[in-house]
Amino acid sequence: MKKLLIIPLITFSSCVFAQKIDKLFDEQKFEEITALEKESPSFTGEELYKLGFAFFRQENDDKAIEYYDKALKKGFENPILFFQKGLSQMYQKKYDEALKNINIGLESAPVAEFYYEKIRIYTIKGDIVNQEKTFLEALQKSEKKDEWYTKIVLFAGNFYYVEKKDFAKSEKIYKDAIDSLPKQYELYTKLIKSLNAQNKFSEANSYFEKMRILYEKKELPEDEMKFKNLNVEQFNWKNQVVNVYKYFEKPKDMLQPLYVLYLNNEKGDKIERKFKIEKTLQVEKTDPEFVICEESEDGHRTYPIGFKNDSFTLESLRNEIKEILDNKYK
């Protein structure tokens, strides 16, 4: 009679134990899971995977891989396991092994996060060719729904914008993504920059006006709401980058800015000069409504450059700023 009771008792005990691990995993109590390591010989493949993941979260990649391999031996061949094993190998700088396992995961689960980490490995390796191949495949195959897909879009768009200077391709990537993710507002900012880089000012402005409406509804991210402007343009002067920001609120009073521009140093880690396009006093109707000013530690300087109204293009603004930087105006 005692023998007959053993099997259901073990089954019940295993069930309770599995429920405990599941609960700890769901609650992200990874230290408590790793404390159960001595019980691991009785774990199922999935439980061994969760133990490995718990070690990963405690930055112990050796232990993580050990239990991922044990989970595989017990038949738990879930794509997430291969991905997580590859991720641990990436942190161990075993990039070729990492790519092999991430690719196994991608064969049955073309998940955006998997692709993103694969792109990261190629970035670390400096392999631009495979970077491009991977993000193009990811844009085609992965689901267009989460933050990882958005990260891939931003990476791809920036690749063509900065590395290739292929602004039209960058534009297409952002537009395709916006169709699927209309509330990922960072994509609009990048699209506006891509359009302005091609001198498609009217179309870029139509997207800016959409962002202005969202600003008025207080629906934009915290930074845009706080600073009240949007990065709409980026251009080069010699070996330095100038970033152009346009304000959502149209200037009504003197000294209120329409644009603010920042010249970064050559390293790109410090602002070297700051310019504003400010509303000025119009004595006559023919007088300019906006002028270019520079703010520095020495004070506020106004240049003899004016714009009749706010309809001037970013191309004309670029040219004027470059002339200032070239010391045309003493």
Phi and psi in degrees as GROMACS dihedral restraints (atoms count N, CA, C in turn):
[ dihedral_restraints ]
;  ai    aj    ak    al  type     phi  dphi    fc
    3     4     5     6     1   -63.5    20    10
    4     5     6     7     1   -39.9    20    10
    6     7     8     9     1   -60.8    20    10
    7     8     9    10     1   -37.4    20    10
    9    10    11    12     1   -65.8    20    10
   10    11    12    13     1   -27.2    20    10
   12    13    14    15     1   -83.0    20    10
   13    14    15    16     1   -17.2    20    10
   15    16    17    18     1   -64.9    20    10
   16    17    18    19     1   -47.3    20    10
   18    19    20    21     1   -61.8    20    10
   19    20    21    22     1   -52.0    20    10
   21    22    23    24     1   -63.5    20    10
   22    23    24    25     1   -29.7    20    10
   24    25    26    27     1   -67.0    20    10
   25    26    27    28     1   -44.7    20    10
   27    28    29    30     1   -64.4    20    10
   28    29    30    31     1   -43.8    20    10
   30    31    32    33     1   -59.3    20    10
   31    32    33    34     1   -44.0    20    10
   33    34    35    36     1   -65.2    20    10
   34    35    36    37     1   -42.1    20    10
   36    37    38    39     1   -63.9    20    10
   37    38    39    40     1   -43.3    20    10
   39    40    41    42     1   -63.4    20    10
   40    41    42    43     1   -38.6    20    10
   42    43    44    45     1   -64.1    20    10
   43    44    45    46     1   -45.0    20    10
   45    46    47    48     1   -64.0    20    10
   46    47    48    49     1   -41.7    20    10
   48    49    50    51     1   -64.2    20    10
   49    50    51    52     1   -42.4    20    10
   51    52    53    54     1   -62.2    20    10
   52    53    54    55     1   -40.7    20    10
   54    55    56    57     1   -63.0    20    10
   55    56    57    58     1   -36.2    20    10
   57    58    59    60     1   -64.4    20    10
   58    59    60    61     1   -46.5    20    10
   60    61    62    63     1   -63.6    20    10
   61    62    63    64     1   -43.8    20    10
   63    64    65    66     1   -58.4    20    10
   64    65    66    67     1   -43.0    20    10
   66    67    68    69     1   -65.3    20    10
   67    68    69    70     1   -45.9    20    10
   69    70    71    72     1   -62.8    20    10
   70    71    72    73     1   -38.5    20    10
   72    73    74    75     1   -65.6    20    10
   73    74    75    76     1   -45.4    20    10
   75    76    77    78     1   -62.6    20    10
   76    77    78    79     1   -33.4    20    10
   78    79    80    81     1   -87.8    20    10
   79    80    81    82     1     1.3    20    10
   81    82    83    84     1    57.3    20    10
   82    83    84    85     1    38.4    20    10
   84    85    86    87     1   -94.1    20    10
   85    86    87    88     1    72.6    20    10
   87    88    89    90     1   -71.9    20    10
   88    89    90    91     1   -32.1    20    10
   90    91    92    93     1   -64.1    20    10
   91    92    93    94     1   -37.7    20    10
   93    94    95    96     1   -69.5    20    10
   94    95    96    97     1   -32.0    20    10
   96    97    98    99     1   -68.4    20    10
   97    98    99   100     1   -46.0    20    10
   99   100   101   102     1   -65.3    20    10
  100   101   102   103     1   -24.2    20    10
  102   103   104   105     1   -68.3    20    10
  103   104   105   106     1   -14.8    20    10
  105   106   107   108     1   -92.2    20    10
  106   107   108   109     1    11.5    20    10
  108   109   110   111     1   -55.0    20    10
  109   110   111   112     1   -36.8    20    10
  111   112   113   114     1   -61.6    20    10
  112   113   114   115     1   -24.0    20    10
  114   115   116   117     1   -87.0    20    10
  115   116   117   118     1    -1.3    20    10
  117   118   119   120     1   -60.6    20    10
  118   119   120   121     1   -27.3    20    10
  120   121   122   123     1   -57.7    20    10
  121   122   123   124     1   -24.5    20    10
  123   124   125   126     1   -94.0    20    10
  124   125   126   127     1     0.7    20    10
  126   127   128   129     1   -72.8    20    10
  127   128   129   130     1   149.6    20    10
  129   130   131   132     1   -76.5    20    10
  130   131   132   133     1   171.8    20    10
  132   133   134   135     1   -58.8    20    10
  133   134   135   136     1   -42.5    20    10
  135   136   137   138     1   -66.4    20    10
  136   137   138   139     1   -39.0    20    10
  138   139   140   141     1   -66.3    20    10
  139   140   141   142     1   -36.3    20    10
  141   142   143   144     1   -65.6    20    10
  142   143   144   145     1   -37.9    20    10
  144   145   146   147     1   -61.2    20    10
  145   146   147   148     1   -44.6    20    10
  147   148   149   150     1   -65.6    20    10
  148   149   150   151     1   -34.2    20    10
  150   151   152   153     1   -65.5    20    10
  151   152   153   154     1   -44.3    20    10
  153   154   155   156     1   -59.9    20    10
  154   155   156   157     1   -43.2    20    10
  156   157   158   159     1   -64.3    20    10
  157   158   159   160     1   -36.7    20    10
  159   160   161   162     1   -62.6    20    10
  160   161   162   163     1   -39.9    20    10
  162   163   164   165     1   -66.3    20    10
  163   164   165   166     1   -38.1    20    10
  165   166   167   168     1   -59.0    20    10
  166   167   168   169     1   -42.9    20    10
  168   169   170   171     1   -68.9    20    10
  169   170   171   172     1   -17.8    20    10
  171   172   173   174     1   -98.1    20    10
  172   173   174   175     1    15.3    20    10
  174   175   176   177     1    63.2    20    10
  175   176   177   178     1    32.5    20    10
  177   178   179   180     1  -112.3    20    10
  178   179   180   181     1    84.4    20    10
  180   181   182   183     1   -71.3    20    10
  181   182   183   184     1   -31.3    20    10
  183   184   185   186     1   -60.6    20    10
  184   185   186   187     1   -48.2    20    10
  186   187   188   189     1   -66.5    20    10
  187   188   189   190     1   -38.6    20    10
  189   190   191   192     1   -58.0    20    10
  190   191   192   193     1   -50.3    20    10
  192   193   194   195     1   -63.9    20    10
  193   194   195   196     1   -38.0    20    10
  195   196   197   198     1   -56.1    20    10
  196   197   198   199     1   -45.0    20    10
  198   199   200   201     1   -82.7    20    10
  199   200   201   202     1   -25.0    20    10
  201   202   203   204     1   -62.2    20    10
  202   203   204   205     1   -42.8    20    10
  204   205   206   207     1   -65.4    20    10
  205   206   207   208     1   -37.7    20    10
  207   208   209   210     1   -66.9    20    10
  208   209   210   211     1   -36.5    20    10
  210   211   212   213     1   -64.5    20    10
  211   212   213   214     1   -38.8    20    10
  213   214   215   216     1   -63.4    20    10
  214   215   216   217     1   -40.8    20    10
  216   217   218   219     1   -63.8    20    10
  217   218   219   220     1   -25.9    20    10
  219   220   221   222     1   -92.8    20    10
  220   221   222   223     1    11.6    20    10
  222   223   224   225     1    89.7    20    10
  223   224   225   226     1     8.5    20    10
  225   226   227   228     1   -87.9    20    10
  226   227   228   229     1    89.2    20    10
  228   229   230   231     1  -107.3    20    10
  229   230   231   232     1    49.8    20    10
  231   232   233   234     1   -75.7    20    10
  232   233   234   235     1   141.4    20    10
  234   235   236   237     1   -54.5    20    10
  235   236   237   238     1   -34.0    20    10
  237   238   239   240     1   -63.6    20    10
  238   239   240   241     1   -32.3    20    10
  240   241   242   243     1   -65.4    20    10
  241   242   243   244     1   -47.1    20    10
  243   244   245   246     1   -62.0    20    10
  244   245   246   247     1   -39.1    20    10
  246   247   248   249     1   -63.3    20    10
  247   248   249   250     1   -48.4    20    10
  249   250   251   252     1   -64.7    20    10
  250   251   252   253     1   -36.9    20    10
  252   253   254   255     1   -63.3    20    10
  253   254   255   256     1   -44.0    20    10
  255   256   257   258     1   -61.3    20    10
  256   257   258   259     1   -37.9    20    10
  258   259   260   261     1   -64.8    20    10
  259   260   261   262     1   -43.6    20    10
  261   262   263   264     1   -62.8    20    10
  262   263   264   265     1   -39.9    20    10
  264   265   266   267     1   -66.6    20    10
  265   266   267   268     1   -33.1    20    10
  267   268   269   270     1   -62.0    20    10
  268   269   270   271     1   -44.6    20    10
  270   271   272   273     1   -67.9    20    10
  271   272   273   274     1   -21.4    20    10
  273   274   275   276     1   -86.6    20    10
  274   275   276   277     1     1.4    20    10
  276   277   278   279     1    66.4    20    10
  277   278   279   280     1    24.5    20    10
  279   280   281   282     1   -95.8    20    10
  280   281   282   283     1    71.3    20    10
  282   283   284   285     1   -66.8    20    10
  283   284   285   286     1   -39.5    20    10
  285   286   287   288     1   -66.5    20    10
  286   287   288   289     1   -41.2    20    10
  288   289   290   291     1   -66.4    20    10
  289   290   291   292     1   -38.9    20    10
  291   292   293   294     1   -61.3    20    10
  292   293   294   295     1   -45.8    20    10
  294   295   296   297     1   -61.5    20    10
  295   296   297   298     1   -39.4    20    10
  297   298   299   300     1   -59.4    20    10
  298   299   300   301     1   -45.6    20    10
  300   301   302   303     1   -74.0    20    10
  301   302   303   304     1   -38.4    20    10
  303   304   305   306     1   -63.7    20    10
  304   305   306   307     1   -38.5    20    10
  306   307   308   309     1   -64.1    20    10
  307   308   309   310     1   -36.0    20    10
  309   310   311   312     1   -63.0    20    10
  310   311   312   313     1   -42.4    20    10
  312   313   314   315     1   -62.8    20    10
  313   314   315   316     1   -39.7    20    10
  315   316   317   318     1   -69.5    20    10
  316   317   318   319     1   -25.0    20    10
  318   319   320   321     1   -58.3    20    10
  319   320   321   322     1   -37.2    20    10
  321   322   323   324     1  -110.8    20    10
  322   323   324   325     1   -10.1    20    10
  324   325   326   327     1  -143.8    20    10
  325   326   327   328     1    88.6    20    10
  327   328   329   330     1   -74.7    20    10
  328   329   330   331     1    70.2    20    10
  330   331   332   333     1   -88.8    20    10
  331   332   333   334     1   138.3    20    10
  333   334   335   336     1   -58.6    20    10
  334   335   336   337     1   -39.3    20    10
  336   337   338   339     1   -62.3    20    10
  337   338   339   340     1   -39.5    20    10
  339   340   341   342     1   -60.9    20    10
  340   341   342   343     1   -47.0    20    10
  342   343   344   345     1   -61.7    20    10
  343   344   345   346     1   -40.6    20    10
  345   346   347   348     1   -61.2    20    10
  346   347   348   349     1   -44.5    20    10
  348   349   350   351     1   -68.7    20    10
  349   350   351   352     1   -32.7    20    10
  351   352   353   354     1   -63.5    20    10
  352   353   354   355     1   -42.4    20    10
  354   355   356   357     1   -60.8    20    10
  355   356   357   358     1   -41.2    20    10
  357   358   359   360     1   -60.2    20    10
  358   359   360   361     1   -39.8    20    10
  360   361   362   363     1   -63.4    20    10
  361   362   363   364     1   -44.8    20    10
  363   364   365   366     1   -65.5    20    10
  364   365   366   367     1   -31.5    20    10
  366   367   368   369     1   -64.7    20    10
  367   368   369   370     1   -45.9    20    10
  369   370   371   372     1   -60.8    20    10
  370   371   372   373     1   -40.3    20    10
  372   373   374   375     1   -76.9    20    10
  373   374   375   376     1   -10.6    20    10
  375   376   377   378     1    71.2    20    10
  376   377   378   379     1    26.7    20    10
  378   379   380   381     1   -95.9    20    10
  379   380   381   382     1    85.7    20    10
  381   382   383   384     1   -66.7    20    10
  382   383   384   385     1   -36.1    20    10
  384   385   386   387     1   -61.1    20    10
  385   386   387   388     1   -48.2    20    10
  387   388   389   390     1   -75.1    20    10
  388   389   390   391     1   -26.1    20    10
  390   391   392   393     1   -54.9    20    10
  391   392   393   394     1   -54.0    20    10
  393   394   395   396     1   -62.5    20    10
  394   395   396   397     1   -45.4    20    10
  396   397   398   399     1   -57.6    20    10
  397   398   399   400     1   -41.1    20    10
  399   400   401   402     1   -70.4    20    10
  400   401   402   403     1   -45.9    20    10
  402   403   404   405     1   -71.7    20    10
  403   404   405   406     1   -29.0    20    10
  405   406   407   408     1   -67.2    20    10
  406   407   408   409     1   -39.6    20    10
  408   409   410   411     1   -65.8    20    10
  409   410   411   412     1   -39.9    20    10
  411   412   413   414     1   -64.0    20    10
  412   413   414   415     1   -41.8    20    10
  414   415   416   417     1   -63.5    20    10
  415   416   417   418     1   -29.2    20    10
  417   418   419   420     1   -84.9    20    10
  418   419   420   421     1   -40.6    20    10
  420   421   422   423     1  -101.4    20    10
  421   422   423   424     1   -31.7    20    10
  423   424   425   426     1   -79.8    20    10
  424   425   426   427     1   157.9    20    10
  426   427   428   429     1   -70.5    20    10
  427   428   429   430     1   137.0    20    10
  429   430   431   432     1   -92.3    20    10
  430   431   432   433     1    72.2    20    10
  432   433   434   435     1  -144.3    20    10
  433   434   435   436     1   -19.1    20    10
  435   436   437   438     1  -125.1    20    10
  436   437   438   439     1  -178.4    20    10
  438   439   440   441     1   -63.8    20    10
  439   440   441   442     1   -29.0    20    10
  441   442   443   444     1   -69.8    20    10
  442   443   444   445     1   -39.5    20    10
  444   445   446   447     1   -63.8    20    10
  445   446   447   448     1   -41.1    20    10
  447   448   449   450     1   -60.6    20    10
  448   449   450   451     1   -41.5    20    10
  450   451   452   453     1   -62.3    20    10
  451   452   453   454     1   -39.2    20    10
  453   454   455   456     1   -65.8    20    10
  454   455   456   457     1   -42.4    20    10
  456   457   458   459     1   -59.6    20    10
  457   458   459   460     1   -46.3    20    10
  459   460   461   462     1   -63.5    20    10
  460   461   462   463     1   -39.9    20    10
  462   463   464   465     1   -64.2    20    10
  463   464   465   466     1   -48.1    20    10
  465   466   467   468     1   -64.5    20    10
  466   467   468   469     1   -46.4    20    10
  468   469   470   471     1   -61.2    20    10
  469   470   471   472     1   -41.5    20    10
  471   472   473   474     1   -68.0    20    10
  472   473   474   475     1   -34.1    20    10
  474   475   476   477     1   -58.7    20    10
  475   476   477   478     1   -48.2    20    10
  477   478   479   480     1   -75.2    20    10
  478   479   480   481     1   -29.5    20    10
  480   481   482   483     1   -73.3    20    10
  481   482   483   484     1   -47.9    20    10
  483   484   485   486     1   -91.5    20    10
  484   485   486   487     1   -51.1    20    10
  486   487   488   489     1   -76.5    20    10
  487   488   489   490     1   -45.8    20    10
  489   490   491   492     1   -97.7    20    10
  490   491   492   493     1   -15.6    20    10
  492   493   494   495     1    56.8    20    10
  493   494   495   496     1    27.2    20    10
  495   496   497   498     1   -96.2    20    10
  496   497   498   499     1    79.1    20    10
  498   499   500   501     1   -66.6    20    10
  499   500   501   502     1   -31.1    20    10
  501   502   503   504     1   -65.7    20    10
  502   503   504   505     1   -39.7    20    10
  504   505   506   507     1   -68.8    20    10
  505   506   507   508     1   -40.0    20    10
  507   508   509   510     1   -60.0    20    10
  508   509   510   511     1   -44.0    20    10
  510   511   512   513     1   -57.3    20    10
  511   512   513   514     1   -46.8    20    10
  513   514   515   516     1   -62.8    20    10
  514   515   516   517     1   -41.8    20    10
  516   517   518   519     1   -61.0    20    10
  517   518   519   520     1   -44.8    20    10
  519   520   521   522     1   -68.2    20    10
  520   521   522   523     1   -40.8    20    10
  522   523   524   525     1   -63.8    20    10
  523   524   525   526     1   -43.8    20    10
  525   526   527   528     1   -60.6    20    10
  526   527   528   529     1   -40.2    20    10
  528   529   530   531     1   -69.8    20    10
  529   530   531   532     1   -38.8    20    10
  531   532   533   534     1   -63.5    20    10
  532   533   534   535     1   -34.0    20    10
  534   535   536   537     1   -58.4    20    10
  535   536   537   538     1   -35.8    20    10
  537   538   539   540     1   -92.0    20    10
  538   539   540   541     1   -28.1    20    10
  540   541   542   543     1  -129.1    20    10
  541   542   543   544     1    68.6    20    10
  543   544   545   546     1   -65.8    20    10
  544   545   546   547     1   -13.8    20    10
  546   547   548   549     1  -103.4    20    10
  547   548   549   550     1     7.4    20    10
  549   550   551   552     1   -87.2    20    10
  550   551   552   553     1    85.9    20    10
  552   553   554   555     1   -68.9    20    10
  553   554   555   556     1   -21.1    20    10
  555   556   557   558     1   -62.3    20    10
  556   557   558   559     1   -29.0    20    10
  558   559   560   561     1   -65.2    20    10
  559   560   561   562     1   -34.4    20    10
  561   562   563   564     1   -65.3    20    10
  562   563   564   565     1   -41.7    20    10
  564   565   566   567     1   -59.8    20    10
  565   566   567   568     1   -46.3    20    10
  567   568   569   570     1   -65.8    20    10
  568   569   570   571     1   -38.4    20    10
  570   571   572   573     1   -64.0    20    10
  571   572   573   574     1   -43.7    20    10
  573   574   575   576     1   -58.1    20    10
  574   575   576   577     1   -42.7    20    10
  576   577   578   579     1   -64.4    20    10
  577   578   579   580     1   -40.2    20    10
  579   580   581   582     1   -64.7    20    10
  580   581   582   583     1   -39.6    20    10
  582   583   584   585     1   -68.3    20    10
  583   584   585   586     1   -44.4    20    10
  585   586   587   588     1   -64.4    20    10
  586   587   588   589     1   -32.9    20    10
  588   589   590   591     1   -64.4    20    10
  589   590   591   592     1   -22.9    20    10
  591   592   593   594     1   -98.1    20    10
  592   593   594   595     1     7.8    20    10
  594   595   596   597     1    62.8    20    10
  595   596   597   598     1    27.1    20    10
  597   598   599   600     1   -89.8    20    10
  598   599   600   601     1    64.6    20    10
  600   601   602   603     1   -66.4    20    10
  601   602   603   604     1   -39.1    20    10
  603   604   605   606     1   -64.5    20    10
  604   605   606   607     1   -45.4    20    10
  606   607   608   609     1   -66.9    20    10
  607   608   609   610     1   -41.0    20    10
  609   610   611   612     1   -60.4    20    10
  610   611   612   613     1   -40.5    20    10
  612   613   614   615     1   -67.2    20    10
  613   614   615   616     1   -31.3    20    10
  615   616   617   618     1   -64.7    20    10
  616   617   618   619     1   -36.4    20    10
  618   619   620   621     1   -72.9    20    10
  619   620   621   622     1   -35.2    20    10
  621   622   623   624     1   -62.8    20    10
  622   623   624   625     1   -38.9    20    10
  624   625   626   627     1   -64.7    20    10
  625   626   627   628     1   -34.3    20    10
  627   628   629   630     1   -63.2    20    10
  628   629   630   631     1   -40.7    20    10
  630   631   632   633     1   -68.7    20    10
  631   632   633   634     1   -33.5    20    10
  633   634   635   636     1   -62.9    20    10
  634   635   636   637     1   -41.6    20    10
  636   637   638   639     1   -61.9    20    10
  637   638   639   640     1   -42.3    20    10
  639   640   641   642     1   -65.4    20    10
  640   641   642   643     1   -35.2    20    10
  642   643   644   645     1   -63.2    20    10
  643   644   645   646     1   -45.2    20    10
  645   646   647   648     1   -63.6    20    10
  646   647   648   649     1   -29.6    20    10
  648   649   650   651     1   -85.9    20    10
  649   650   651   652     1    -0.2    20    10
  651   652   653   654     1    59.8    20    10
  652   653   654   655     1    41.1    20    10
  654   655   656   657     1  -108.1    20    10
  655   656   657   658     1    -0.8    20    10
  657   658   659   660     1   -83.4    20    10
  658   659   660   661     1   163.0    20    10
  660   661   662   663     1   -59.2    20    10
  661   662   663   664     1   164.8    20    10
  663   664   665   666     1   -56.3    20    10
  664   665   666   667     1   -44.0    20    10
  666   667   668   669     1   -62.8    20    10
  667   668   669   670     1   -45.5    20    10
  669   670   671   672     1   -63.8    20    10
  670   671   672   673     1   -37.9    20    10
  672   673   674   675     1   -68.7    20    10
  673   674   675   676     1   -37.8    20    10
  675   676   677   678     1   -71.1    20    10
  676   677   678   679     1   -48.6    20    10
  678   679   680   681     1   -89.2    20    10
  679   680   681   682     1   -12.4    20    10
  681   682   683   684     1    63.8    20    10
  682   683   684   685     1    25.9    20    10
  684   685   686   687     1  -149.2    20    10
  685   686   687   688     1   174.6    20    10
  687   688   689   690     1  -137.8    20    10
  688   689   690   691     1   137.2    20    10
  690   691   692   693     1   -73.9    20    10
  691   692   693   694     1   105.1    20    10
  693   694   695   696     1  -107.2    20    10
  694   695   696   697     1    -7.8    20    10
  696   697   698   699     1  -158.4    20    10
  697   698   699   700     1   147.9    20    10
  699   700   701   702     1  -144.5    20    10
  700   701   702   703     1   126.3    20    10
  702   703   704   705     1  -140.2    20    10
  703   704   705   706     1   163.6    20    10
  705   706   707   708     1  -101.6    20    10
  706   707   708   709     1   142.5    20    10
  708   709   710   711     1  -127.7    20    10
  709   710   711   712     1   111.8    20    10
  711   712   713   714     1    55.6    20    10
  712   713   714   715     1  -121.5    20    10
  714   715   716   717     1  -101.8    20    10
  715   716   717   718     1    19.0    20    10
  717   718   719   720     1  -120.4    20    10
  718   719   720   721     1   158.3    20    10
  720   721   722   723     1  -109.4    20    10
  721   722   723   724     1   136.8    20    10
  723   724   725   726     1  -111.2    20    10
  724   725   726   727     1   124.3    20    10
  726   727   728   729     1  -103.0    20    10
  727   728   729   730     1   134.5    20    10
  729   730   731   732     1  -114.1    20    10
  730   731   732   733     1   127.6    20    10
  732   733   734   735     1  -117.4    20    10
  733   734   735   736     1   135.5    20    10
  735   736   737   738     1  -111.4    20    10
  736   737   738   739     1   135.1    20    10
  738   739   740   741     1   -80.9    20    10
  739   740   741   742     1   143.2    20    10
  741   742   743   744     1   -73.0    20    10
  742   743   744   745     1   -37.0    20    10
  744   745   746   747     1   -86.0    20    10
  745   746   747   748     1   122.8    20    10
  747   748   749   750     1   -71.6    20    10
  748   749   750   751     1   132.4    20    10
  750   751   752   753     1   -61.9    20    10
  751   752   753   754     1   135.2    20    10
  753   754   755   756     1  -116.1    20    10
  754   755   756   757     1   -31.1    20    10
  756   757   758   759     1  -115.0    20    10
  757   758   759   760     1   163.6    20    10
  759   760   761   762     1   -56.2    20    10
  760   761   762   763     1   141.0    20    10
  762   763   764   765     1    76.2    20    10
  763   764   765   766     1    -4.7    20    10
  765   766   767   768     1   -72.7    20    10
  766   767   768   769     1   136.0    20    10
  768   769   770   771     1   -87.5    20    10
  769   770   771   772     1   147.1    20    10
  771   772   773   774     1   -98.8    20    10
  772   773   774   775     1   -38.9    20    10
  774   775   776   777     1  -134.8    20    10
  775   776   777   778     1   155.6    20    10
  777   778   779   780     1  -132.8    20    10
  778   779   780   781     1   137.5    20    10
  780   781   782   783     1  -125.5    20    10
  781   782   783   784     1   139.6    20    10
  783   784   785   786     1  -122.7    20    10
  784   785   786   787     1   125.8    20    10
  786   787   788   789     1   -94.4    20    10
  787   788   789   790     1   116.3    20    10
  789   790   791   792     1   -83.1    20    10
  790   791   792   793     1   155.1    20    10
  792   793   794   795     1   -71.0    20    10
  793   794   795   796     1   175.9    20    10
  795   796   797   798     1   -64.2    20    10
  796   797   798   799     1   -30.9    20    10
  798   799   800   801     1   -74.8    20    10
  799   800   801   802     1   -20.8    20    10
  801   802   803   804     1    79.3    20    10
  802   803   804   805     1    14.7    20    10
  804   805   806   807     1  -111.1    20    10
  805   806   807   808     1     7.1    20    10
  807   808   809   810     1  -153.5    20    10
  808   809   810   811     1   142.6    20    10
  810   811   812   813     1   -82.5    20    10
  811   812   813   814     1   125.9    20    10
  813   814   815   816     1   -94.4    20    10
  814   815   816   817     1   -41.0    20    10
  816   817   818   819     1  -144.2    20    10
  817   818   819   820     1   152.5    20    10
  819   820   821   822     1  -131.7    20    10
  820   821   822   823     1   127.2    20    10
  822   823   824   825     1  -120.8    20    10
  823   824   825   826     1   150.9    20    10
  825   826   827   828     1  -131.5    20    10
  826   827   828   829     1   144.3    20    10
  828   829   830   831     1  -101.0    20    10
  829   830   831   832     1   107.3    20    10
  831   832   833   834     1  -112.1    20    10
  832   833   834   835     1   152.4    20    10
  834   835   836   837     1   -73.7    20    10
  835   836   837   838     1   136.4    20    10
  837   838   839   840     1  -122.3    20    10
  838   839   840   841     1   173.6    20    10
  840   841   842   843     1   -80.3    20    10
  841   842   843   844     1   124.7    20    10
  843   844   845   846     1   -99.4    20    10
  844   845   846   847     1   109.3    20    10
  846   847   848   849     1   -79.7    20    10
  847   848   849   850     1   -45.2    20    10
  849   850   851   852     1  -112.8    20    10
  850   851   852   853     1   156.0    20    10
  852   853   854   855     1   -62.4    20    10
  853   854   855   856     1   -26.0    20    10
  855   856   857   858     1   -81.5    20    10
  856   857   858   859     1    -9.5    20    10
  858   859   860   861     1   -70.3    20    10
  859   860   861   862     1   151.2    20    10
  861   862   863   864     1   -66.8    20    10
  862   863   864   865     1   146.6    20    10
  864   865   866   867     1   -87.8    20    10
  865   866   867   868     1   -27.2    20    10
  867   868   869   870     1  -130.4    20    10
  868   869   870   871     1   144.4    20    10
  870   871   872   873     1  -131.5    20    10
  871   872   873   874     1   161.1    20    10
  873   874   875   876     1   -94.4    20    10
  874   875   876   877     1   127.7    20    10
  876   877   878   879     1  -124.5    20    10
  877   878   879   880     1   158.7    20    10
  879   880   881   882     1  -127.0    20    10
  880   881   882   883     1   134.0    20    10
  882   883   884   885     1  -105.3    20    10
  883   884   885   886     1   132.7    20    10
  885   886   887   888     1  -149.7    20    10
  886   887   888   889     1  -179.6    20    10
  888   889   890   891     1   -64.3    20    10
  889   890   891   892     1   -23.8    20    10
  891   892   893   894     1   -81.9    20    10
  892   893   894   895     1   -11.5    20    10
  894   895   896   897     1   132.5    20    10
  895   896   897   898     1  -152.3    20    10
  897   898   899   900     1  -116.2    20    10
  898   899   900   901     1   120.1    20    10
  900   901   902   903     1  -117.5    20    10
  901   902   903   904     1   134.4    20    10
  903   904   905   906     1  -108.8    20    10
  904   905   906   907     1   130.6    20    10
  906   907   908   909     1   -92.7    20    10
  907   908   909   910     1   153.5    20    10
  909   910   911   912     1   -78.4    20    10
  910   911   912   913     1    53.8    20    10
  912   913   914   915     1  -130.7    20    10
  913   914   915   916     1   124.1    20    10
  915   916   917   918     1  -129.2    20    10
  916   917   918   919     1   157.0    20    10
  918   919   920   921     1  -121.5    20    10
  919   920   921   922     1   131.6    20    10
  921   922   923   924     1   -58.2    20    10
  922   923   924   925     1   -41.1    20    10
  924   925   926   927     1  -153.9    20    10
  925   926   927   928     1  -167.2    20    10
  927   928   929   930     1   -87.6    20    10
  928   929   930   931     1    13.0    20    10
  930   931   932   933     1   -89.7    20    10
  931   932   933   934     1     2.9    20    10
  933   934   935   936     1   -66.0    20    10
  934   935   936   937     1   152.8    20    10
  936   937   938   939     1   -89.6    20    10
  937   938   939   940     1   161.1    20    10
  939   940   941   942     1   -67.9    20    10
  940   941   942   943     1   -24.8    20    10
  942   943   944   945     1   -63.9    20    10
  943   944   945   946     1   -44.3    20    10
  945   946   947   948     1   -67.9    20    10
  946   947   948   949     1   -35.7    20    10
  948   949   950   951     1   -65.7    20    10
  949   950   951   952     1   -44.7    20    10
  951   952   953   954     1   -53.3    20    10
  952   953   954   955     1   -50.0    20    10
  954   955   956   957     1   -61.1    20    10
  955   956   957   958     1   -42.1    20    10
  957   958   959   960     1   -66.6    20    10
  958   959   960   961     1   -42.7    20    10
  960   961   962   963     1   -64.5    20    10
  961   962   963   964     1   -40.1    20    10
  963   964   965   966     1   -63.4    20    10
  964   965   966   967     1   -36.2    20    10
  966   967   968   969     1   -68.4    20    10
  967   968   969   970     1   -35.5    20    10
  969   970   971   972     1   -64.7    20    10
  970   971   972   973     1   -46.5    20    10
  972   973   974   975     1   -65.8    20    10
  973   974   975   976     1   -27.3    20    10
  975   976   977   978     1   -84.6    20    10
  976   977   978   979     1     8.7    20    10
  978   979   980   981     1    63.8    20    10
  979   980   981   982     1    33.0    20    10
  981   982   983   984     1   -69.5    20    10
  982   983   984   985     1   -35.0    20    10
  984   985   986   987     1  -102.1    20    10
  985   986   987   988     1   111.3    20    10
